[in-house]
Amino acid sequence: MNRGNFLVHLMIAVVLVALAAVVGQIGRWRSMLKVQDTTPKKATKVAPVKVAELDGRPELLVRFKPNTPLAKIKQIAAANNDRVEDEIESVNGLISIDDLDDADVTGVVRQYQSMPDVEYAEANFQIALDDSVDRNSRPAAFAPNPVGAPNDPLFSDQWALNNTGQNGGTANAHIDALKAWAKTQGSAEVVVAVLDTGVDYTHKDLAENMWIRPANLPEYADDELGTIDDLHGFDANANAGDPMDDNGHGTHCAGIIGAEGNNGEGISGINWNVKIMPLKFLGRGGFGDVKDAIESINYAIERKKAGVNLRVINASWGSTQRSKALEDAIKAASDAGILFVAAAGNSSTDNDRRAHYPSNYDLPNVLSVAALDRNDKLASFSNYGAKTVHVAAPGREITSTWLGDQYREASGTSMAAPQVAGIAALILANEPKLSMAKLRERIMKSADPIDTLTGKVAVGGRLNAAKALGE
């Protein structure tokens, strides 16, 4: 090949490479701009995918503007090679989105945020238990049960219910359960949901007080998740109906609320009679995600609409990361008349300055709870906040139920929150028609003032079951 021909071929090659680069750039531009292309001329039919067959977790939570049809939402998702994983029925327009490209979630969030049909979009982030807990300790009865107490053999270890000064405590630094029980020991008509790691519903001290789906209530049905046999509650981790606890945390919270009382076994719950509904979204290691928490709340709301007398949700977990989608789901629970009791957190920090969620959501149904020790002192690990933490409750060295018919002592605001949820259920047993707003107000106004809590929690006091019942 002579020099002239060589130069001609070289120039042609350069032009072809440049043209390919331009075409490639145009392709990338089209890919970037496809987020706006929400109405393709011809929709491609996609075979339905079973949730159980999918790898990974949905990456996004997107709330579309009111009255955006689900068909259009699915079309928008498909145009971006995404999939509608679940529609959260209780929050209009809230959708969990699975990005089938597994692209960087920050970029995908920005894509959806830029769409004219979208109110907000956020990443589906992880939530973990944060308790300062010694979960290996075993309780021991310190003294015979006092007169008028239930016959549960570990009751004398339950200083939160009846503090006589045992084990270095301060007499009467408790929720005054004995006096409250003179009025009511609870009711099987009241349902409390434990949004946690599940509950060991076979535990011998819990089994009689566990919610079981009534025979006349159809199985839970969801357009995306399918039909779920929710005989014992709901497991959002697996989109299934078996919320058996494999961690222990949820079982511990459940026992505080409603271990069967006066049955000669283990401990007594604040409610001797109640129905506990497990909502499992945290797994064996205590980890879950915000989408599963939302789906669990959505399930609770749907079951209430179907006739279940679900009045309280206990949430003994939290994160410093805010989710607008979770806030909207909890607001939907408020609209359904469900009190939401949340642990304040265990970082020894001021929630007024460094927010902790869900306890910091400024919603009419949220009650944020700090933890006290057996001397009515704020526990060293407990978060606080004069504006954002509402009340304090016993939360250190609390004896309750554990996996496999066992009992454990644990500490954390996780143990304080179910004290409040338990008292809420006790009040409702006595006054079943009390509104959610009045219930929340009653709990706060009946607290015992504690000087050291002034400026630490909104009411400056520790809750008192007897006063809440008018005793």
Sequence and secondary structure as in RCSB ss.txt:
>XXXX:A:sequence
MNRGNFLVHLMIAVVLVALAAVVGQIGRWRSMLKVQDTTPKKATKVAPVKVAELDGRPELLVRFKPNTPLAKIKQ
IAAANNDRVEDEIESVNGLISIDDLDDADVTGVVRQYQSMPDVEYAEANFQIALDDSVDRNSRPAAFAPNPVGAP
NDPLFSDQWALNNTGQNGGTANAHIDALKAWAKTQGSAEVVVAVLDTGVDYTHKDLAENMWIRPANLPEYADDEL
GTIDDLHGFDANANAGDPMDDNGHGTHCAGIIGAEGNNGEGISGINWNVKIMPLKFLGRGGFGDVKDAIESINYA
IERKKAGVNLRVINASWGSTQRSKALEDAIKAASDAGILFVAAAGNSSTDNDRRAHYPSNYDLPNVLSVAALDRN
DKLASFSNYGAKTVHVAAPGREITSTWLGDQYREASGTSMAAPQVAGIAALILANEPKLSMAKLRERIMKSADPI
DTLTGKVAVGGRLNAAKALGE
>XXXX:A:secstr
  HHHHHHHHHHHHHHHHHHHHHHHHHHHHHHHGGG  S SS        GGG  S   EEEEE TT  HHHHHH
HHHHTTEEEEEE TTSTTEEEEEETT   HHHHHHHHHTSTTEEEEEE  EEE      TT      S   TTS 
  TTGGG TTT  SSGGG  TT S  HHHHHTT  EEEEEEEEEEES   TT TTTGGGB    TTS  EEETTT
EEE  SS EETTTTBS    SSSHHHHHHHHHH   SSSSS   S SEEEEEEEE S TTSEEEHHHHHHHHHHH
HHHHHTT  EEEEEE  BBSS  HHHHHHHHHHHHTT EEEEE  SSS BTTTS  BTTT   TTEEEEEEE TT
S B TT  BBTTT  EEEE SSEEEEETTTEEEEE SHHHHHHHHHHHHHHHHHH TT  HHHHHHHHHHT EE 
GGGTTTBTTSEE  HHHHTT 
